[in-house]
Amino acid sequence: MKTLDRRAAEIFRSMLALQTTKIDNSDGTYMPVHIELIGRIDKYDFFSLAHYGQQNGDAMRDPEMLFALHKDTRQFIP
């Protein structure tokens, strides 16, 4: 099973440490990124990382990536 490399895992942990669901530091140049805990099963926490846009008045994730964090090994699995 592949996991995030060390640098990518550090960045992901830094985003989680902010304890916010929306990160926007681009002054409108780029879409903000949203990170949220979407579930917990056994030894895993599941996270969604996505940009949100509007389509027909609905919030749409584009793109969305899902990650599982193993609670024992602390490794992220895309």
Sequence and secondary structure as in RCSB ss.txt:
>XXXX:A:sequence
MKTLDRRAAEIFRSMLALQTTKIDNSDGTYMPVHIELIGRIDKYDFFSLAHYGQQNGDAMRDPEMLFALHKDTRQ
FIP
>XXXX:A:secstr
     HHHHHHHHHHHHT  SEE  STTSS  EEEEEEEEETTEEEEEEEEEEEETTEEEEEEEEEEEEETTT  
EE 
